[in-house]
């Protein structure tokens, strides 16, 4: 019974002992934690001050990386199509492997997309090969950078450069005369379109047929057809093939094209013979006579009617069974 009476007294002693010993320890922990927290905050501030210049430098490096589409950042290709790329600041970079590209926009103001030539093939967004100065082996041997595009520019007929139509070549973009090319570049320049709107001046007395053919070894035998026509009709040939006429002297400020147009305007017909027969391969030989009111007698692309405003605007050699029947038709038109 005495033990039972002693228990409340012992409990008070234990509580007092715990209060005296444990409370200071807890207080020390709380104070020490606050001190550490303050130190951590101070360290974070110091660390932030040290990191800011580094962040700025990293940002600048990022911008330099973004400048070149061949490099990836954040597992993302910064190609010209990427909306994160500022094309005003980092324009599309092109590299010409052939150094022979003619473009009518040297000031780069007509293209809606900012672009620049690049001397460094590794930095370029697109590397341009052309059929005249590069071959299939050049494309196959080219080390393509990541995100880089290979462009094949072709202004000549695939009859002479059949490899340009090889679909096994690692070409991303085709840029040639074909209407189904990724970037069609027909032979008719924009200046012709303006001239087509102007009615050619009528000439009271026009000569019969003219010809401007100088490549006498064309693969479509155009020289043979020309000779056959010349054996049956009067043709003034100003080119090297079967030449029998002399061009007038150049007028001051008149170039070769202007001189040719001036001569064509004085004829009813001209032999507009391409150097090969390939679909869509339609050159200035068609457009120049139309520009000055001369009817082209055409030999070349089978789909020539896709390029003229009216089928009657051109006379196709292929529509006649023989050269004699073609000449008979030309004589009929000449008199009627």
C-alpha positions in Angstrom: 0.0 0.0 0.0 2.9 2.4 0.7 4.3 1.6 -2.7 1.0 2.6 -4.3 1.0 5.9 -2.4 4.6 6.6 -3.7 3.8 6.2 -7.4 2.3 9.7 -8.0 5.3 11.2 -6.3 7.7 9.3 -8.5 5.8 10.3 -11.7 6.2 13.9 -10.9 9.9 13.4 -10.3 10.3 11.7 -13.7 8.4 14.4 -15.6 10.5 17.1 -14.0 13.7 15.3 -14.9 12.6 14.9 -18.5 11.6 18.5 -18.7 15.0 19.7 -17.4 17.1 17.4 -19.6 15.1 16.9 -22.9 13.7 20.4 -23.4 17.1 22.1 -23.8 18.1 19.4 -26.2 15.0 20.0 -28.3 15.5 23.7 -28.1 19.1 23.3 -29.3 17.9 21.2 -32.3 15.4 23.9 -33.3 17.8 26.7 -33.1 20.5 24.8 -34.9 18.1 23.9 -37.7 17.1 27.6 -38.1 20.8 28.5 -38.3 21.4 25.8 -40.9 18.4 27.0 -42.9 19.7 30.6 -42.8 23.1 29.4 -43.9 21.5 27.3 -46.8 19.5 30.4 -47.9 22.7 32.4 -47.8 24.5 29.8 -49.8 21.7 29.6 -52.3 21.9 33.3 -52.8 25.7 33.1 -53.3 25.2 30.1 -55.6 22.6 31.9 -57.6 24.9 34.9 -58.1 27.6 32.5 -59.3 25.3 30.6 -61.6 23.7 33.6 -63.4 26.8 34.3 -65.6 27.0 30.6 -66.4 23.3 30.5 -67.3 23.8 33.5 -69.6 26.8 31.8 -71.2 24.8 28.6 -71.7 22.0 30.6 -73.3 24.4 32.2 -75.7 25.8 28.8 -76.6 22.2 27.5 -77.2 21.6 30.4 -79.6 24.7 29.6 -81.5 23.7 25.9 -81.7 20.3 26.9 -82.9 21.9 28.9 -85.6 22.9 25.7 -87.4 20.2 23.3 -88.3 22.7 20.4 -88.6 23.1 20.4 -84.8 20.4 19.1 -82.4 19.5 20.7 -79.1 17.2 19.1 -76.6 16.9 16.2 -79.0 15.3 18.5 -81.5 16.4 19.4 -85.0 16.4 23.2 -85.4 15.6 23.0 -89.1 14.1 26.0 -91.0 10.6 24.4 -90.4 11.1 24.5 -86.7 9.0 27.3 -85.2 11.5 27.8 -82.5 14.1 29.0 -85.0 14.1 32.7 -85.7 14.8 32.8 -89.4 15.2 36.6 -89.3 18.2 36.1 -87.0 19.3 32.7 -88.3 18.3 32.5 -92.0 18.3 29.4 -94.1 21.9 28.5 -95.2 22.5 27.1 -98.6 25.7 25.6 -100.0 26.2 25.2 -103.8 28.5 22.2 -104.6 28.7 23.2 -108.3 29.2 27.0 -107.9 27.2 27.5 -111.0 23.7 28.5 -109.8 22.1 31.5 -111.4 19.4 33.2 -109.4 17.6 36.4 -110.3 17.5 37.6 -106.8 21.1 38.6 -105.8 19.8 41.0 -103.1 17.7 38.1 -101.6 14.6 40.3 -101.4 12.1 38.3 -103.5 12.1 35.1 -101.5 9.7 35.2 -98.5 12.1 33.1 -96.4 15.4 34.8 -95.3 18.4 32.9 -96.7 22.1 33.2 -97.2 24.9 31.4 -99.1 27.3 29.5 -96.9 30.9 28.6 -97.8 30.9 25.9 -95.2 29.1 22.7 -96.4 28.8 21.4 -92.8 26.9 24.5 -91.7 24.4 24.5 -94.5 20.7 23.6 -94.1 20.7 22.4 -97.7 23.5 21.3 -100.0 22.7 21.9 -103.7 24.1 19.6 -106.4 23.5 20.2 -110.1 23.5 17.9 -113.1 26.0 20.0 -115.1 28.9 19.9 -112.7 28.1 17.0 -110.3 27.4 13.4 -110.9 25.6 10.7 -109.0 28.9 9.7 -107.3 29.2 13.2 -105.8 25.9 12.8 -104.1 26.6 9.2 -102.9 30.0 10.3 -101.5 28.7 13.4 -99.7 28.8 13.1 -95.9 25.4 14.4 -94.9 25.1 16.2 -91.6 22.2 15.6 -89.2 19.1 17.5 -90.3 20.8 18.6 -93.6 18.9 18.3 -96.9 20.3 17.3 -100.2 19.0 19.2 -103.2 19.4 18.1 -106.9 19.1 20.9 -109.4 18.6 19.9 -113.0 18.1 22.2 -115.9 19.1 19.7 -118.6 17.2 16.8 -120.1 17.4 13.4 -118.4 18.0 12.0 -121.8 21.6 13.2 -121.4 21.6 12.9 -117.6 19.5 9.8 -116.8 20.9 9.4 -113.3 19.0 12.6 -112.2 15.9 10.4 -112.2 17.4 7.7 -110.1 15.1 7.3 -107.1 17.7 5.4 -105.2 19.9 8.5 -104.8 19.7 10.1 -101.3 18.1 13.2 -102.6 15.6 15.0 -100.4 14.5 17.8 -102.7 14.3 17.8 -106.5 14.6 21.1 -108.3 14.2 20.9 -112.0 12.1 21.6 -115.1 9.6 18.8 -114.4 6.1 19.9 -113.3 6.1 17.2 -110.6 9.5 18.2 -109.2 9.5 19.4 -105.6 10.5 22.8 -106.8 9.6 23.2 -110.5 11.8 25.7 -112.3 10.4 25.9 -115.9 12.4 27.6 -118.6 10.0 30.5 -118.9 11.3 33.4 -116.8 8.9 35.8 -115.0 9.9 38.5 -117.5 8.2 36.5 -120.3 4.9 36.5 -118.5 4.9 40.3 -118.6 5.7 40.4 -122.3 3.0 37.8 -123.0 0.4 40.4 -121.9 1.5 42.7 -124.7 0.2 42.1 -128.2 3.1 41.6 -130.7 3.3 44.4 -133.2 2.0 43.3 -136.6 4.5 43.1 -139.4 3.1 43.7 -142.9 5.4 41.3 -144.6 6.9 38.4 -142.8 9.3 35.8 -144.1 8.4 32.1 -144.1 10.4 29.9 -141.7 13.5 30.6 -139.5 15.7 28.2 -137.5 18.2 28.7 -134.6 19.8 25.3 -134.1 23.4 24.9 -133.3 23.8 21.6 -131.5 24.0 19.3 -134.5 24.4 16.1 -132.6 21.2 16.1 -130.6 19.9 12.7 -129.6 16.4 13.2 -131.1 17.7 13.6 -134.7 16.5 17.1 -135.0 19.2 17.9 -137.5 17.8 15.3 -139.8 14.3 16.7 -139.5 15.6 20.2 -140.1 17.4 19.1 -143.3 14.3 17.3 -144.6 12.2 20.5 -144.1 14.9 22.6 -145.7 14.9 20.3 -148.8 11.2 21.0 -149.3 10.8 24.6 -148.1 12.7 27.9 -147.8 14.2 28.0 -144.3 16.5 30.8 -143.1 18.9 28.9 -140.7 20.8 31.3 -138.4 22.3 28.5 -136.3 25.3 26.4 -136.9 23.3 23.5 -138.3 22.8 23.8 -142.0 23.5 27.5 -141.7 22.5 29.6 -144.7 21.6 33.0 -143.1 23.5 35.7 -141.3 22.3 37.5 -138.2 22.0 41.3 -138.5 24.5 43.3 -136.5 23.7 43.8 -132.8 22.0 47.1 -132.0 23.5 49.2 -129.2 22.3 47.8 -125.9 20.8 44.7 -127.5 22.0 41.3 -126.3 21.8 37.9 -128.0 18.3 37.2 -126.8 17.1 40.6 -128.0 18.7 40.1 -131.3 17.0 36.6 -131.7 13.6 38.0 -130.7 14.0 40.8 -133.2 14.7 38.3 -136.0 11.9 35.9 -134.9 9.3 38.7 -135.0 9.9 38.9 -138.8 9.0 35.3 -139.5 5.7 33.5 -139.6 7.2 30.2 -138.4 10.3 28.9 -136.7 11.7 25.5 -136.1 11.5 25.2 -132.3 13.4 21.9 -131.9 14.5 20.8 -128.4 17.8 18.8 -128.1 15.8 15.8 -126.8 12.3 14.5 -126.4 11.5 14.3 -122.7 8.3 15.0 -120.8 8.1 18.6 -119.4 11.4 19.5 -121.0 10.2 22.7 -122.7 12.8 25.4 -123.1 12.9 29.0 -124.4 12.7 27.5 -127.9 8.9 27.4 -127.4 8.4 30.6 -125.4 10.6 33.0 -127.4 8.7 32.8 -130.7 5.3 33.0 -128.9 6.6 36.1 -127.2 7.0 37.9 -130.6 4.1 36.5 -132.6 6.0 33.7 -134.4 4.4 30.2 -134.5 6.7 27.5 -133.3 7.0 24.3 -135.3 7.8 22.1 -132.3 9.8 19.0 -131.8 10.4 17.8 -128.2 8.2 17.1 -125.2 5.1 15.0 -125.9 3.0 17.0 -123.5 3.8 20.4 -125.1 0.1 21.3 -125.0 0.4 21.6 -121.2 2.7 24.6 -121.8 0.7 26.7 -124.3 -2.5 28.7 -123.8 -4.1 27.1 -126.8 -3.2 23.8 -128.7 -3.3 25.8 -132.0 -0.6 28.1 -130.7 2.0 25.4 -131.6 2.5 23.0 -134.5 3.8 19.6 -133.5 6.1 17.7 -135.8 4.8 14.5 -134.3 1.3 15.1 -135.5 2.3 14.5 -139.1 3.1 11.1 -140.7 5.8 12.5 -142.9 7.9 15.6 -143.2 6.4 16.3 -146.6 2.9 16.5 -145.0 4.2 18.9 -142.4 5.6 21.2 -145.1 2.4 21.0 -147.1 0.5 22.2 -144.0 2.9 25.1 -143.5 2.6 26.1 -147.1 -1.2 26.0 -146.7 -1.1 28.3 -143.6 1.4 30.6 -145.4 -1.1 31.2 -148.2 -4.2 31.3 -146.0 
